[in-house]
Amino acid sequence: MGVNQLGRCFTIDPAEYIISVMSFNIEHHASQSWTTRVPFFYGWVILGVSGIGMFASGPGQTYAISLFVDPMMEDLGWSRTTVSGLYTAGSLTAAALMFLVGRLLDQYGARTVLTIVVILFGLALLYMSTVSHALHLYAGFAAIRFLGQGSLSLIPTTLVALWFVRHRGKVMALNSLGMVASQAAFPPLVYLLITAFGWRNAWVALAIFVWALLLLPSMLLVRRSPESMNLLPDGKHQQLDHQSPTPSNREGNFTLVEAIRTRSFWLLMFAGASPSLISTGLMFHHVSVMDSRGLDAVVAAFALSVIAPGALLGVFLAGFLCDKFSNRYVLAMCQIILAFAMLLILVMDGTWQAILYGLFLGLVNGGLMTTVAVIWANYYGREHLGAIRGVFISGSVFFAALGPLSIGLLFDVSNNYTSAVLIFLALPAASAISAFIATPPSRLQNPLAGSQPDTSTQ
């Protein structure tokens, strides 16, 4: 062993060493396991596990966390401003760290990273059951937002993009069903748990539920990429060079550094991430928004109940459109629908308008969920997708963190949501323009990035 190699042994980062050892033990001889003998394309197994991962992100999402706010405030004696501020601070911390997950995903593979994330997410949920100080709540919010809302959105969508190319939009729509189901299932589940067992035990139950649902599939079923199993995306079989189990360079793969030097990267970052400020903020203040228009809690519940069906429609509509047309047009269309939903707030005075508002919000959420998962792989290739999407998810979590606080502050100043709507209407307008002019990087063989998939990678 040379001096330089010997020196590296004593200077390697301990965390990196632990992850690398776990990665070796988990991934070693994966291509020789039973998974290579399944009678169908293994990508469908990956899709199933990814959908479960999207579903299991629920305890880290606003639609579940918001149900804990009032019980925790009442028990701990904290104000709404305190809890909202800690939630914002925790979410911003999570946003700052998300790029790390993308880099680890590219380096060690989804199997290792997802397994570690699931273990840590469960521990973070257990930690939330013990909070008694504001600093503890900040740390807990940061952890569950980083591991749940961020990591369990990034890893499954990136993994599916690695395994499918030709019908990436439709397959990503199927994957997004996990998130739609999560939005429908977790609010009533969390409500029942809190009502029956109290908020502390509810956090414990969610931790056990996440582990039971996702830990074994992550460890036993996930594989790094089709190339790691001597396959090609979409189920094509071909003998590959075992020294290079990575996506082909013919896809026009960009590194993160190369991607951020393109204009389209920043345009897509803004167009894809900024809507989360509005959707998260409006969801966080949903009951208050309805009340400001003279609508009671029953109508608010009706409006909330149609968001999931709207998202289901948006998921499949966007998946179909992304495989047929340029992805940037689909992204721009989502911004226009978001603007219509916001304008409805200004004129809502009845149940049918509130339901239409909920449908529009769901349609936007579902459409964006699929489109932003597809467009990054179509524009920048698969090889460094984790790092590239990790930066995007950081931006998305950052905007989401600003939503509840900024909209709440504008309401406090004006005592209505009209000012917030009129000010933030600028976001979908600017985002629609950004999406429209975000042309695909020229290195790609597929100039429409979604309309005619590159058959050389399939």
Long-range contacts (C-beta under 8 A, 24 or more apart in sequence): 19-104, 19-108, 19-112, 19-116, 20-108, 22-112, 22-115, 22-116, 23-108, 23-109, 23-112, 26-111, 26-112, 26-115, 26-219, 27-108, 27-109, 27-111, 27-112, 27-224, 27-228, 30-111, 30-223, 30-224, 30-228, 30-229, 31-228, 31-229, 31-230, 35-221, 35-223, 35-229, 36-229, 36-230, 40-235, 41-231, 41-234, 41-235, 42-163, 42-223, 42-226, 42-229, 42-231, 43-163, 43-164, 43-226, 43-233, 43-234, 43-235, 45-221, 46-159, 46-160, 46-163, 46-221, 46-222, 46-223, 47-160, 47-163, 47-164, 47-171, 47-174, 47-175, 49-156, 49-214, 49-217, 49-218, 49-221, 49-222, 50-155, 50-156, 50-157, 50-159, 50-160, 50-175, 50-178, 51-156, 51-174, 51-175, 51-177, 51-178, 52-178, 52-213, 52-214, 52-217, 53-114, 53-152, 53-155, 53-156, 53-178, 53-214, 53-218, 54-152, 54-153, 54-156, 54-157, 54-175, 54-176, 54-177, 54-178, 54-179, 54-182, 55-178, 55-179, 55-181, 55-182, 55-185, 55-213, 56-118, 56-121, 56-148, 56-152, 56-182, 56-210, 56-213, 56-214, 57-148, 57-149, 57-152, 57-153, 57-179, 57-182, 58-148, 58-182, 58-183, 58-185, 58-186, 59-121, 59-125, 59-144, 59-148, 59-186, 59-190, 59-203, 59-206, 59-207, 59-210, 60-121, 60-144, 60-145, 60-147, 60-148, 60-149, 60-150, 60-152, 61-148, 61-149, 61-182, 61-183, 61-186, 62-149, 62-280, 62-283, 62-284, 62-400, 62-404, 63-183, 63-186, 63-187, 63-283, 64-186, 64-187, 64-190, 64-206, 65-141, 65-144, 66-283, 66-284, 67-187, 67-190, 67-191, 67-194, 68-128, 68-190, 68-194, 68-199, 68-202, 68-203, 71-194, 71-198, 71-199, 72-131, 72-137, 72-199, 75-199, 76-131, 76-132, 78-134, 82-134, 83-137, 84-284, 84-404, 84-405, 84-408, 85-405, 86-134, 86-137, 86-138, 86-141, 87-141, 87-401, 87-404, 88-401, 88-402, 88-404, 88-405, 89-138, 89-141, 89-142, 90-137, 90-138, 90-139, 90-140, 90-141, 90-142, 90-143, 90-145, 90-401, 91-141, 91-142, 91-145, 91-149, 91-397, 91-398, 91-400, 91-401, 92-397, 92-398, 92-401, 93-138, 93-142, 93-145, 93-146, 94-142, 94-143, 94-145, 94-146, 94-149, 94-150, 94-397, 94-401, 95-150, 95-394, 95-395, 95-396, 95-397, 95-398, 95-401, 96-394, 96-398, 97-146, 97-150, 97-394, 98-146, 98-150, 98-151, 98-154, 98-390, 98-391, 98-393, 98-394, 98-397, 99-387, 99-390, 99-391, 99-394, 100-390, 101-150, 101-151, 101-154, 101-155, 101-386, 101-390, 101-393, 102-154, 102-158, 102-386, 102-387, 102-388, 102-389, 102-390, 102-391, 102-393, 103-386, 103-387, 103-390, 104-386, 105-154, 105-155, 105-158, 105-386, 105-387, 105-390, 106-383, 106-384, 106-385, 106-386, 106-387, 109-224, 109-225, 109-228, 110-155, 110-158, 110-159, 110-162, 110-222, 110-223, 110-224, 111-218, 111-219, 111-222, 111-223, 111-224, 113-155, 114-155, 114-156, 114-159, 114-218, 114-222, 115-215, 115-218, 115-219, 115-222, 117-147, 117-151, 117-152, 117-155, 118-210, 118-211, 118-214, 118-215, 118-218, 119-211, 119-215, 120-147, 121-147, 121-148, 121-151, 121-152, 121-210, 122-207, 122-208, 122-210, 122-211, 122-215, 123-207, 124-148, 125-203, 125-204, 125-206, 125-207, 125-210, 126-203, 126-204, 126-207, 128-203, 129-199, 129-200, 129-201, 129-202, 129-203, 129-204, 129-207, 130-200, 145-397, 145-401, 149-397, 149-400, 150-393, 150-394, 150-397, 153-179, 153-393, 154-386, 154-389, 154-390, 154-393, 157-373, 157-389, 158-385, 158-386, 158-389, 159-222, 160-373, 161-373, 161-374, 161-376, 161-377, 161-382, 161-385, 162-224, 162-225, 162-226, 162-233, 162-247, 162-377, 162-382, 162-385, 163-225, 163-226, 163-233, 164-233, 164-234, 165-233, 165-234, 165-377, 165-382, 165-453, 165-454, 165-457, 165-458, 166-233, 166-234, 166-453, 166-455, 166-458, 167-234, 167-323, 168-322, 168-323, 168-374, 168-377, 168-378, 168-450, 168-453, 169-318, 169-319, 169-320, 169-321, 169-322, 169-323, 169-370, 169-374, 169-450, 170-319, 170-320, 170-323, 171-319, 172-319, 172-322, 172-370, 172-373, 172-374, 173-315, 173-316, 173-318, 173-319, 173-320, 173-370, 174-319, 175-373, 176-315, 176-319, 176-366, 176-369, 176-370, 176-373, 177-312, 177-315, 179-311, 179-369, 180-308, 180-311, 180-312, 180-315, 180-366, 183-307, 183-308, 183-311, 183-365, 184-308, 187-304, 225-382, 232-457, 232-458, 233-382, 233-457, 233-458, 234-458, 236-458, 246-383, 247-381, 247-382, 247-383, 247-457, 248-456, 248-457, 249-383, 250-445, 250-454, 250-456, 250-457, 251-381, 251-382, 251-383, 251-444, 251-445, 251-454, 251-456, 251-457, 252-380, 252-381, 252-441, 252-443, 252-444, 252-445, 253-380, 253-381, 253-382, 253-383, 253-384, 254-380, 254-381, 254-384, 254-388, 254-441, 254-443, 255-384, 255-387, 256-384, 256-387, 256-388, 256-391, 259-380, 259-384, 259-388, 259-441, 260-391, 262-441, 263-438, 264-379, 264-438, 264-439, 264-440, 264-441, 265-380, 265-388, 267-434, 267-435, 267-437, 267-438, 268-328, 268-331, 268-372, 268-375, 268-376, 268-379, 268-392, 268-434, 268-435, 268-438, 269-391, 269-392, 269-395, 270-395, 270-430, 270-431, 270-434, 271-331, 271-332, 271-335, 271-431, 271-432, 271-434, 271-435, 271-438, 272-331, 272-368, 272-371, 272-372, 272-375, 272-392, 272-395, 272-396, 272-435, 273-392, 273-395, 273-396, 273-398, 273-399, 274-399, 274-427, 274-430, 274-431, 275-334, 275-335, 275-338, 275-364, 275-368, 275-399, 275-427, 275-428, 275-431, 276-396, 276-397, 276-399, 276-400, 276-403, 277-399, 277-400, 277-402, 277-403, 277-406, 277-424, 277-427, 278-338, 278-342, 278-403, 278-424, 278-427, 278-428, 279-338, 279-361, 279-364, 279-365, 279-400, 279-403, 280-399, 280-400, 280-401, 280-403, 280-404, 281-402, 281-403, 281-404, 281-406, 281-407, 281-408, 281-420, 281-424, 282-345, 282-361, 282-403, 282-407, 283-361, 284-403, 284-404, 284-407, 284-408, 285-404, 285-407, 285-408, 285-411, 285-417, 288-411, 288-417, 289-345, 289-417, 290-348, 290-354, 292-411, 292-416, 292-417, 293-345, 293-348, 293-349, 293-354, 294-349, 295-348, 295-349, 295-350, 295-351, 295-354, 299-351, 299-354, 300-354, 302-351, 302-354, 302-355, 302-358, 303-354, 303-355, 303-357, 303-358, 304-358, 305-358, 306-355, 306-358, 306-359, 306-362, 307-358, 307-359, 307-361, 307-362, 307-365, 308-362, 309-359, 309-362, 310-358, 310-359, 310-360, 310-361, 310-362, 310-363, 310-365, 310-366, 311-362, 311-363, 311-365, 311-366, 311-369, 312-362, 312-366, 313-362, 313-363, 313-366, 314-362, 314-363, 314-364, 314-365, 314-366, 314-367, 314-368, 314-369, 314-370, 315-366, 315-367, 315-369, 315-370, 316-366, 317-363, 317-366, 317-367, 318-366, 318-367, 318-368, 318-369, 318-370, 318-371, 319-370, 319-374, 322-370, 322-371, 322-374, 322-375, 322-450, 323-450, 323-453, 324-450, 324-451, 325-448, 325-450, 325-451, 326-440, 326-448, 326-449, 326-450, 326-451, 327-371, 327-374, 327-375, 327-378, 327-379, 327-449, 327-450, 328-375, 328-435, 328-436, 328-437, 328-438, 328-439, 328-440, 328-449, 329-435, 329-436, 330-367, 330-371, 330-450, 331-368, 331-371, 331-372, 331-375, 331-435, 331-438, 332-431, 332-432, 332-433, 332-435, 332-436, 333-367, 334-364, 334-367, 334-368, 334-371, 335-428, 335-429, 335-431, 335-432, 335-435, 336-428, 336-432, 337-363, 337-364, 337-367, 338-364, 338-428, 339-425, 339-428, 339-429, 339-432, 342-421, 342-424, 342-425, 342-428, 343-421, 343-425, 345-417, 345-418, 345-421, 346-418, 346-421, 372-396, 374-450, 375-449, 375-450, 378-440, 378-444, 378-446, 378-449, 378-450, 379-440, 379-441, 379-444, 379-449, 380-441, 381-444
